[in-house]
């Protein structure tokens, strides 16, 4: 009967518009949820019934139902943060996380990560972030295999490395007076210029090595060195020793000979239980008519260091920094990309689960294909509040219209009932 069909159409309209309002409400409630992806409700008409008339057979609709609640995976805007472990994805990728007591992998766009008390990189709900681990020996090499929990040893130390090479980038004053007296490190009149560098033994203990340059001829300089062991005993050159080396320059101040020295600082015994140490010197010197100065100096050793900070860089690397200035790559975040992200199952807490509709993900390192990482940033919700309020008004009017259908049909049914009286 046509009147009851109208009633069913009105009821279906109330149901579908109620569900649409629920979706809108959820969108607006999550306007400030990190990494949230809004949804929209799509309607479709229900199977029509055939009505025969004098003009032939016609069809009359039977109402409306929800075709699909479609998740919108458009890019959200980024908000800068002060946390070195906050990360955002530009692109279609997802972070991988899993619970500590479950092997199920979940996916999320919310990159608000931190380290827990056991050193695991986790999200606010405690799910462990997944990534590829770096080889502890070949620090630039990722270990093959599936992504796993990312963990940093909070009490770890960066081991010491003994110095092997020293480089001085120095200008020696062409106008310096020539030195004729025997070199004496305690007498500044017996050398033209001096500089010091701290080197490290195999135990990571620092020692000061001092270099002295003596201008002995127009384009010639001799150099000497001194140092003390752990007990303050001199282990370098002493007064009366011949020069450790000679440096010569051409007429335009360019280094000719003596730029490298091998074995002159050999088998140094620091008397503290460390290995005997060889130091190779390299001089990148000029001789210009300006004050003698060390432009830069380098050495390749360091002391042991304690962990000071862990951060995530733009390549998705989890990088540990130590008090000795060294950095170590611990792991690299893994990203996943789905052919049909709309097929993902919403699991709450900003998590998604793969389904047969979404297909299996492609998992790999951050990059243009899976997504670009931005550090100290969080992706905000992609919900457009203005658009949601427009939808809210439209759904409200749709609900009111269907309510009117029901109330009007109710009046018609009352008229039918009254006909029997």
C-alpha positions in Angstrom: 0.0 0.0 0.0 1.3 3.5 -0.9 0.8 5.0 2.5 2.8 2.4 4.4 5.5 2.6 1.7 5.7 6.3 2.5 6.0 5.4 6.1 8.9 3.0 5.5 10.6 5.7 3.3 10.4 8.2 6.1 11.7 5.8 8.6 14.6 4.9 6.4 15.3 8.6 5.9 15.4 9.1 9.7 17.8 6.1 10.1 20.2 7.1 7.4 20.3 10.8 8.4 20.8 9.8 12.0 23.8 7.7 11.0 25.1 10.6 8.8 24.8 12.9 11.8 26.7 10.4 13.9 29.6 10.5 11.4 29.6 14.3 11.4 29.6 14.4 15.2 32.5 12.0 15.3 34.4 14.2 12.7 33.8 17.3 14.8 34.7 15.6 18.0 38.1 14.6 16.5 38.9 18.0 15.0 42.0 18.2 17.3 42.9 14.5 17.2 46.5 14.0 15.9 46.4 12.1 12.6 42.7 11.7 12.5 41.1 11.1 9.1 37.5 12.3 8.7 34.7 10.3 7.0 31.6 11.0 5.0 28.3 9.1 4.6 27.2 8.2 1.1 23.5 7.4 0.6 21.8 5.2 -2.0 18.2 4.6 -2.9 16.5 1.3 -2.1 15.0 -1.2 -4.5 12.0 0.3 -6.2 8.6 -1.4 -6.4 6.6 -1.6 -9.6 3.3 0.2 -9.9 0.8 -0.6 -12.7 -1.2 2.3 -14.1 -3.2 3.2 -17.2 0.0 4.5 -18.7 1.9 1.3 -18.1 4.2 0.0 -15.3 6.1 2.6 -13.2 8.5 2.3 -10.4 8.3 3.9 -6.9 11.2 4.1 -4.6 11.1 2.5 -1.1 13.4 4.9 0.7 17.1 5.3 1.3 19.9 3.4 3.0 23.6 4.0 3.8 25.7 2.9 0.9 29.1 3.4 2.6 30.9 5.4 5.3 33.9 6.6 3.3 37.1 7.5 5.1 38.9 10.5 3.6 42.6 10.0 3.6 43.6 13.5 2.4 46.7 15.1 3.8 46.4 16.9 7.1 48.3 20.1 8.0 51.4 19.9 10.1 52.0 21.5 13.5 55.6 22.1 14.7 56.4 20.7 18.1 59.4 20.8 20.5 59.7 17.0 20.7 62.5 15.3 18.8 60.5 12.1 18.5 57.3 13.7 17.0 57.1 12.8 13.3 54.6 13.4 10.5 54.1 11.8 7.1 53.6 13.7 3.9 52.1 11.1 1.5 50.1 8.0 1.7 52.1 5.9 4.2 51.3 4.7 7.7 53.5 4.0 10.7 53.6 0.4 11.9 53.0 -0.4 15.6 52.2 -3.4 17.7 51.3 -4.2 21.3 54.1 -5.7 23.4 52.1 -8.9 24.1 50.6 -9.3 20.6 52.1 -9.9 17.2 49.3 -8.1 15.3 50.6 -5.2 13.3 48.5 -2.0 13.4 48.9 1.1 11.3 48.6 4.8 12.2 49.1 8.3 10.9 49.6 9.7 14.4 53.4 10.1 15.0 53.4 11.3 18.6 56.0 8.9 19.8 58.2 8.7 23.0 60.5 6.3 24.7 59.1 4.2 27.6 61.0 3.1 30.7 62.5 0.1 28.9 63.8 2.2 26.0 61.1 1.2 23.5 59.8 3.8 21.1 56.1 3.8 21.7 52.9 5.7 20.9 50.8 7.2 23.7 48.9 3.9 24.2 52.2 2.0 24.6 52.2 0.3 21.2 55.8 -0.3 20.0 56.9 1.5 16.8 58.3 -0.9 14.2 61.4 -0.3 12.1 64.5 -1.8 10.6 67.6 -2.1 12.9 71.0 -0.8 12.0 74.1 -3.1 12.2 76.0 -2.1 15.4 79.3 -2.6 13.5 78.5 -1.2 10.1 76.5 1.7 11.4 75.2 2.7 8.0 73.9 -0.7 7.1 70.3 -1.9 7.9 69.9 -5.5 9.0 67.7 -7.4 6.5 64.4 -8.9 7.7 61.0 -7.8 8.9 60.5 -4.6 10.9 60.8 -5.1 14.7 60.5 -3.2 17.9 62.8 -0.1 18.1 64.7 0.0 21.4 67.5 2.3 22.7 69.6 1.2 25.7 69.1 4.1 28.1 72.2 3.2 30.0 74.3 2.6 26.9 77.8 4.1 26.4 79.5 5.2 23.2 82.9 3.4 23.4 86.2 5.3 23.2 88.3 5.5 20.0 92.0 6.2 20.1 93.2 9.0 18.0 95.3 8.1 15.0 95.4 11.2 12.8 95.9 14.9 13.5 95.5 17.6 10.9 96.4 21.3 11.3 95.2 23.9 8.9 97.6 26.7 9.8 99.1 29.9 8.4 102.7 30.6 9.5 103.7 34.2 9.4 106.2 34.8 6.5 107.4 37.9 8.4 108.3 36.1 11.6 111.8 36.6 12.8 114.2 33.8 12.1 115.0 31.6 15.1 118.7 30.7 15.7 118.5 29.6 19.3 118.0 26.0 20.3 114.4 25.1 20.8 113.1 25.1 24.4 109.4 24.7 25.0 109.6 26.8 28.2 111.2 29.7 26.3 108.9 31.5 23.9 111.9 33.3 22.3 113.1 29.9 20.9 110.0 29.2 18.7 107.8 31.3 16.4 104.4 29.8 17.1 102.7 27.0 19.1 99.3 25.3 19.3 97.8 22.4 21.1 95.3 19.6 20.4 93.7 17.1 22.7 94.0 13.4 21.6 92.5 10.3 23.1 94.1 7.0 24.0 92.5 3.5 23.7 90.8 4.0 27.1 89.3 7.3 26.1 91.5 9.4 28.3 92.4 12.8 26.9 96.0 14.0 26.5 97.3 17.3 25.3 99.8 17.3 22.5 101.6 20.7 21.9 103.3 21.6 18.6 106.0 24.3 18.2 107.0 25.9 14.8 110.4 27.5 14.5 111.0 29.9 11.5 114.6 28.8 10.6 114.9 30.1 7.0 113.0 32.4 4.7 110.8 29.5 3.4 111.6 26.8 6.0 110.1 25.9 9.4 111.1 23.2 11.8 108.5 21.7 14.2 108.7 20.0 17.6 106.1 18.4 19.9 105.6 17.7 23.6 103.1 15.8 25.7 102.8 14.4 29.2 101.7 10.9 30.3 98.9 10.3 32.9 101.4 10.9 35.7 102.7 14.2 34.3 105.9 12.7 32.9 107.1 14.2 29.6 106.7 11.7 26.7 107.5 14.1 23.8 110.6 15.9 22.8 113.0 17.6 25.2 115.4 20.5 25.0 118.3 19.6 22.8 116.4 17.2 20.6 116.5 17.6 16.8 113.4 18.8 15.0 110.6 16.3 14.5 110.1 17.5 11.0 110.7 20.4 8.5 108.1 22.3 6.4 109.1 24.3 3.3 107.1 26.7 1.1 107.5 28.2 -2.3 107.7 31.9 -3.0 103.9 32.4 -3.1 103.5 30.8 0.3 102.3 27.4 -0.9 103.3 24.3 1.0 106.1 22.4 -0.8 107.3 19.6 1.5 106.6 18.3 5.0 102.8 18.3 4.7 102.6 14.8 6.1 104.5 13.1 8.9 104.4 9.4 9.7 106.0 7.7 12.7 107.4 10.8 14.4 104.8 10.5 17.1 105.1 6.7 17.4 104.5 4.2 20.2 103.5 6.8 22.8 103.2 5.2 26.3 100.7 7.2 28.4 101.5 5.0 31.4 97.8 4.4 32.3 97.1 0.9 30.9 96.2 2.0 27.5 97.7 0.7 24.3 100.9 2.3 22.9 99.7 5.0 20.5 100.9 6.1 17.0 99.9 9.5 15.8 100.2 10.6 12.2 100.3 14.4 11.5 99.2 16.2 8.5 99.9 19.9 7.9 97.7 21.9 5.6 99.8 25.1 5.9 100.4 28.3 4.1 103.1 31.0 4.6 101.6 34.4 4.1 102.7 37.7 5.5 100.0 37.7 8.2 99.9 36.6 11.8 100.4 32.9 12.5 97.1 31.3 13.3 95.4 27.8 13.4 92.5 28.1 11.1 91.2 24.6 12.0 92.5 21.4 13.6 91.1 17.9 13.6 91.8 14.6 15.3 89.8 11.4 14.9 89.6 10.1 18.5 87.0 10.5 21.2 86.4 9.6 24.9 83.6 7.3 26.0 80.3 9.1 26.2 76.9 8.6 27.9 73.6 8.9 26.1 72.3 12.5 26.0 69.5 12.5 23.5 67.6 10.4 21.0 65.9 12.0 18.0 64.4 11.1 14.7 65.9 12.6 11.6 64.3 13.5 8.2 65.2 10.0 6.8 63.2 8.4 9.7 66.5 7.3 11.4 66.4 7.0 15.2 69.7 8.6 16.1 71.3 8.4 19.6 73.6 11.3 20.6 76.3 10.9 23.2 78.2 13.3 25.5 81.4 12.7 23.5 79.8 14.3 20.4 79.2 10.9 18.6 76.0 9.9 17.0 74.8 6.4 16.3 72.0 5.2 14.0 69.8 2.8 16.0 67.0 2.0 13.6 64.9 3.4 10.8 61.2 3.8 10.9 59.2 1.6 8.5 56.2 2.9 6.6 53.4 0.9 5.0 51.2 1.8 2.0 47.9 0.2 1.0 46.3 0.0 -2.4 42.9 0.6 -0.9 43.2 2.4 2.5 39.4 2.8 2.6 39.4 -1.0 3.2 41.2 -0.6 6.5 39.4 -1.4 9.7 39.2 1.3 12.4 40.5 -0.1 15.7 40.3 3.1 17.9 43.3 4.9 19.4 44.2 6.2 15.9 44.9 2.7 14.8 43.9 0.8 11.7 44.1 -2.9 10.9 44.6 -4.5 7.5 41.7 -6.4 5.9 41.1 -8.4 2.7 39.5 -5.2 1.3 42.6 -3.1 2.0 45.0 -5.7 0.7 48.5 -6.5 2.0 50.6 -3.4 2.6 53.9 -2.5 0.9 56.4 -1.9 3.7 59.6 -0.1 3.3 61.8 2.9 4.2 60.5 6.5 4.2 60.8 8.1 0.8 58.8 9.6 -2.1 57.0 6.4 -2.7 55.8 5.6 0.8 55.8 9.1 2.3 58.3 11.7 3.4 59.1 12.1 7.1 59.0 15.5 8.9 60.6 15.7 12.3 59.4 17.6 15.3 56.0 17.8 13.6 52.6 16.2 14.0 49.9 15.8 11.3 46.6 17.4 12.4 43.1 16.1 11.7 42.0 16.7 8.1 38.5 17.6 9.2 37.2 20.8 7.7 34.9 22.3 10.4 33.2 24.7 8.0 32.3 21.8 5.6 31.1 19.7 8.5 28.7 22.4 9.7 27.3 22.7 6.2 26.7 19.0 6.1 25.2 19.1 9.6 22.6 21.6 8.4 21.8 19.6 5.3 21.4 16.4 7.4 19.3 18.2 9.9 17.0 19.4 7.2 16.8 15.9 5.7 15.9 14.5 9.1 13.2 17.2 9.6 11.8 16.4 6.1 11.6 12.7 6.9 10.0 13.4 10.2 7.4 15.4 8.4 6.7 12.4 6.1 6.1 10.2 9.1 3.8 12.8 10.8 1.9 13.3 7.6 1.5 9.6 7.0 0.3 9.2 10.5 -2.4 11.8 9.9 -3.4 10.0 6.7 -3.7 6.7 8.6 -5.8 8.4 11.3 -8.1 9.5 8.5 -8.4 5.9 7.3 -9.2 4.6 10.7 -11.9 7.3 11.2 -13.6 6.1 8.0 -14.7 3.0 9.9 -16.6 5.0 12.5 
